[in-house]
Amino acid sequence: MFTYWLLLDVLAIVATFGFGVALNMVFRRGYVSPGLYVVFGIYLMVQTRGHMTTPEWVLFLIGLAGAFLSGYAVRSLRKRGYSLFTR
């Protein structure tokens, strides 16, 4: 069961990082994907009333880390001169 959650965590960070980089490049802001993830997290907390198991919390926090890393990656790429869909 541990292997299942570990693989799911890897999938979560890769998916949120990739989706977040695409969103941040299109909208040209570094805070779009973390902002959407936080809004999704608030919605999730309201729906579940905060009753999640420990692996679900870990999965949620790993996804949040991927969202923040995507914002950092896009900002650092822009700072180094990559245009990333800008004019």
Secondary structure as UniProt FT lines:
FT   HELIX           2..27
FT   TURN            30..31
FT   HELIX           32..48
FT   TURN            49..50
FT   HELIX           54..79
FT   TURN            80..81
//
